[in-house]
Amino acid sequence: MSYSLQVAGRSRVVVGSAVAELPQLLPAGRIEVLTDRNVLKLHPELFVGCQPLVIEPGEENKRLQTVEAVCRELIRRGADRSTFLLGVGGGIVTDMTGFVASIYMRGIPFGYVSTTLLGNVDASVGGKNGVDLDGYKNMLGVFAQPRFVVCDTLLFSTLPAREIRAGLAEAVKTGIIGDEGLFALIERTGFEGLCRSSKAMDEVVVRSVRLKAAIVSRDEREQGERRKLNLGHTFAHAIEKCSREMNHGEAVAVGLVLAARLARRIGVLPAADEERIVGLLTALGFAIEAPVPMSELFEAMTKDKKSECEAIHFVLPTAIGACEIRTIPFVELAQWIGKL
């Protein structure tokens, strides 16, 4: 299948074969490619005729030191403002690509081939690009839209089950935010069924991209509605800061459960919907309890990017397919968290 849509009027997202789509999407002129060591080894067909810049995989390498190394190599290769930077990889590679492209010579054009489910449904779409600082997720970053994103679900065949599961956490999040049909599809098909069916996986990606693209097009710089895309992430980023046990998707799954529990206690989410959220994430194989004490998570949350004037913009589910944004004072949040 091939599916295409626009994000914010400037970025094209294509769900289809990377090998088939890239020749039509890449501009004429000089192209530099950024990837990581694992993707280069697993998908050599994507690098025919080029010598990519290669970084080490892993969240620990998503930092300014890596950005500096990539920029120095671009200078060494003679890259100028007309150079196009193509990122091929998962969310770390695409985040790094967008960040580097946005600051190199004050900005060069860029695009992505997203090779992971997590990247397809979330990280590579929407124009957020950033790196971590002292363990705080994406603390340094910019808003900049790629010219295009190619989402190729056939590339998932080389992903370990843990990475596919991580991506499904973001798809579940999307369903809770605004697509009950997507949530039901994942419920109905299950983890094994999604891994076996490329048609079902394509639908998960298309529905996720469609909802995110619509939200980003209305609120590109996260002044209002786009904050809904952070559902579960306030808890998740705190988990990632305080513990190395979970990857991003696993932390998001716990964050979704905690957000659902909080929403039910506050009185905005029916108990049946909370049970449905917890039930799906459990059925997908996620651990649903935080790996560190809630007091540690709260301390990390006070330094979250979404905090402002002793309060934080918090996203709460109100149904399967609906959520709301609340500004919760930290004093009040501490009281609620103590009851989770």
N, C-alpha and C positions, 0 to 999 in steps of 0.2 A: 504494500500500500504506500501511497505518497500523499502527504497532507501538508498544507502550507498556510501560514497566517502571519499577520503583522503585529508587532508589539510597539506601542507608542508611535506608530507611523513611520518608524525608521529601521526597525530590526525585523528581519524575516526569520521565522522558525519553520524548518522543514522536517517532517517525520518521514524518513525514507532511507535509501541506501546511500551511505557516505561516498562510496566509490563512484556511484552513478551521478550523484548530485553535485559534488565538489567542482567538477570542470565547468559547470554552468554558473556557479556562485562566485568562484574566485576571480578577482579582477586581473587585468593584464598588468604586467610589471613585476617588480621584485616582491617575493614572498618569503618570509621566514616562518619556520614552524617550531612551536614549543610543545614539548611533551614530557612524559616521565619515563624512567627506565623500564617499568613494567609494560606500559602501553606499547612502547617501541618494540619490545620483544614479542608481545602477543599479537600485534596487528601490523606486521611489516608491510602489508598491502596498502596501508594508508600513507606510507613514506617513500614510495617508489620515486626515484629521481631527485630526492632532496636530502640534505644533511641537517636534521633537526637539532635545535638546542635542547639538551636533555637535563632535566632536574631529577633529584631523588624523590621518590614517592613518600607520602606520609604527612600528616597535619603538622608535625614538628618542623617541616621544611617550608611551611607557608608563612614566611617571615621576611623582614626587610633585607636580611643578608642574602637571601635567594634572589630577591628583586635586583639588588645591586649586581650580583653575579651575572644575571641574565642581561641587564643593561650594558655591562662592560663587554659582554660577548657580542651584543648587537653593534656596539661601537667598533669593536675589533673587525667585525664583518663588513663594516661600512654602511650599515642600515641608516637610511635618511627618512625624511618626513613622508616620502612617497611609498615607503615600505609597508606592506600589509603583513600583520602578525596573525598567524593561525594557531590557535590552541587546540590540541588533540588530546583528550583525556577526560578524567572525571572532574568533580567540582573544584579540587585544589588547583589543577592545571588551568581550568577556565578562569577561575578567580585570579590566579597569578597573571595569566595572559591579559585579561582586561585591565588589571592594575598597571602592569608594565606598559601596555599600549597607551594608557591614559596619561602617563607621566613622561614617557620617553620623548624627548624633543617637544614637550608640551602637547603631545598627542599624535598618535598615528592610527590608521584604521585597523580593525581587527575582526575576527570571526572565530567560531568554534565548531569542532566536531566533538559532540558529547558522547563519551563511550560507556557511561554508567547509568543505571536507572535513576540513582540519586541526582546526577547531573541533568538528566533528561527532564525530570518532573519538577526540578526546583533550581539547583545551583547555577545552571548555565543560562537560564531564561530570566530576563527582567532587568538586566543592566546594573546589578550590584557587583562591585569588584573590590576585594579587600584582602588584607593579610592580618595575621594575629600579632598581638603584642603582649608579652609576659603572660601568656596563657589565656588572655581575653580574646574571644572570637571576633575576627573582622573589625578590630578596634580602629584600624587605619584603612580607609577605603574611599572610593569615589563612585558616583553614579555615571555610567557611560554605557551606551548601548552598542553591542556588537552589530556589524553589518548583517550577519546571519548566524544561525545556530542550526546545525544538522543533528537530528536525533535519530540514531540508527539502532533499533532494538536488536538487530542480528548480532551486534557486537557484544551483547550480554552473555553470549554462549561461553565466553572465557571468564566470566565473573564467578567467584565463589558464592555459595548460597548466602553467606553472611552479608555480602555486599548487595545482593538483590533484595534481601529482607530489609536492609537499611533504606533502600530507595522506596520500598513499599510504605515505610513509616511516613514519608513525605506525601505519598499519594493518599494515604488515609487522612492525613492532615487536610489535604485539599478537599477531600470529600466532606469532611466535617465543616469546613469553612463555607462551602457553597455548592456542593454537588452530591446530593444524597444518592443519586444513581451510581456515581463512581464508588461511593462507600459500599453500596449494595453489590456492585459487581465484584469487588474484592472479597466481600463476605461470601458470595455465592461460589466464586471460582476457587478460592483458597490458594495457599502458597504453592503447592505442587501443581495445581491446575494452571496458574499463571506462568510458572516456569516451563510448562509443556506447550502452552498455546501462544504462538507469536501474535495471533489475531487479538487475543484478550490483552496481551501486554501492550500492543499498539494502541488499543482503546484506552488503557490506563494512562499512557503517555499523552495521547491526544487530548483526553478530557482534562488532565492535569495542566497541560500547556494552555489549553483554551481558557480555563478559568484564571490562571495566573496572568495571561496576556491581557485579558479584559480588565483585571484590577490594576495592573501596572499602567495600562493605557490611560486610565482615569486618574491615577495618582502615582506618577513616575517616581517622585522624590520622597515618598513615604511621609506625607503631611497628614494623612487621614486614613482612607480605606485600605491602603497598602499595608498598614500595620496589622491587618487581619492575617496576612501571610506569616506573621510571627507566632501564630497559635502553637503553644507547646514549647517555643524556643527560649522563652525567658528561663524556664526551668532547665531546658536542655543545655543551653550555653553554660549555666552554672554547674551542671553535672560535668560537662567537659572540662571546665576550669578546675574542679575539685577532685576529679578522678580520671585515671587513664584506662579504666576498665571497659568503657563503652565507646563505640564509634558514634558518629554524628546521628545516624538514623536510630540507633538503639537509644541514645539519649533523648531524641525527639519522641520516641514511643513512650518513654517514662514521663516526659514532659506533657504529652497529651493526656495521659492518665491523671497526672496531678492537676492539670488544668480542668479536666472534667470533674474531678472530686471537689475542687475549689468552687467550680460553678454550681455544682449541686448543693454544696453547703451554703453558698450565698443565696441560693434559691432561684437561679435563672435557668438551670438545666434539669429536666425531669429525670428521676432515678432510672427509668427504663432506658433512656438514651445514654446515661453514664454506663450502665451495665452493657449496653451494646458496644460502646467504644472499648471498654476494658475487655470484653469478650472477643472482639475481632483482633485486637493487638495480642492477646494471649494465644489465640488460635494461630496467628502468624508466627508464633515462636519467640516472642519478645519476653524478656524479664520486665516486669512492670513496677518494680520497687526501686527507689533511688539507692544507689550504691554507697552514699555517704549521708550523714545526719542532715536533717532539714535545716538545722542552725547554720551549717557550713554553706548550704545552698543559698540561704537568705543573705549571708554576708557577701557572697559573690554577686547576687542579684542587685544589690545596692550600687554596684559599679557597672551595671549593664548599660549599653548604649541607649536603651529606651527609657532610662531614668531621667527625671527632670524635677528640680525643686522639691526634693525629699519625697518624690512619688514616682510611680512607674506606669507607663502605658501597658496595660495588661489585656490580653485577648482571652475571652471566655466563650466557650461554646454555649449556645442557647437551645440547640437542637442538632440533629444530624442534618447538616446542610445550612446551618446558620450560626453566626457568632456575633459578639459585640465587643467593642473596645471600651475599657474602663480605665480611668486614671485612679489608681489606688495608692493612697499614702503609705509609706513604708511602715509606719506605726500600725496601721490597720492590717497590712499584708502580713506582718509578723504574727499578729493574733490569729489570722486565718491559717497560716502555714503551720502553726503549732497544733492545729486540730486535724491536719491531714494524715 
